[in-house]
Amino acid sequence: MRTLILAATLAFAAPAFAQTAAPTAPRPGAPVTGGQNNTGADTNATIPRGSTGADTVQTDSAAGGNANQPSRAVPQGSGGGGSGSSGGN
């Protein structure tokens, strides 16, 4: 019986021992994501203007590949993305 109580106590206490330090507050400003170097020698950075990432700034114009998918937070890579069936934006 004593072993059962000890095992149950350890089983319920194990998640508390697994906790790490308290999370820190998020840093102010928008996150900047580094892009893949697949469009030339320059590195690309994706800088979101809002919290969703739908409105982003690309430091390399050839890498802005989410023109048809504004809900994606980070572009997939090199440019394009247009289907050609819709009118210009």
N, C-alpha and C positions, 0 to 999 in steps of 0.2 A: 504494500500500500504506500509505503514511504517513497519507493522508487517511482510509482505512478504519479504522485504529487510533485516530486522533483522534476520528472519529465514534462508534465503539463506546465509547470512554472517556467521552465526553460523554453518550451515551445511558444508560450505567450510572450515571453520577454525577448526572444530573439530578434523580432523586427525593431525593437527599440535600440538594441545594440548595433544594428546595421545602419543606423542613421548617421549621416555625415554632418558637417557644420551647417548652420542656418544659411539659406540662400541670401545672396547679396542683392541689393536694389539694382534694377537695370540702369545702365549708363544712359545719360541723356544723349539725344541726337539719333539720327538714323544709322542703321548698320550699313557698312560698306562691304560689298562682297567682291573679292578678286575674281577675275574671269580667267578662262583658259587662254593661253597664248597661241591661239590658232588662226589669227588673222594677220600676222606679221610680227615684227619685232617688238612693237609696243604692247605693254600689258594693258588689260582692260579692267575697269572697275565699274560695278553696278551700284549706283547710289539712289535709293528710293527716296522720293519726296514725301510720301505719306506712310501710313502704318501698314497698308495692304501690299505695297510694292507694285501696284498697277501703274503708277506714274513714276517712271525711273529715268535716270540720266545715265548714259553710257559715255565713258571717256574715250572709247574707240567706236566710231560710227559704224564700222563694218561688223561689229559684234552685236548690235542691237537686234536680236533675233526673235523677240516676242511681240512683234507688231500685230499679229493676228490673235494673240493670246494675252490680252492685258491682265488677266487674272493671275497669271504665273508671277510669282514673286521674283524669280531669277530667270533670265533668258537661258535657252538651251545651249547656246554657243554662237556659231557664225550667223551672219545675216540671212535675209530672205524671209521666209515665213508667210509670204503673201500667196493667197490662192489664185489671185487674178480674176476671180468671179465677182468680187464686190468692188464698188466704186472707191475712189480715194478718200482718205480721211482728212 
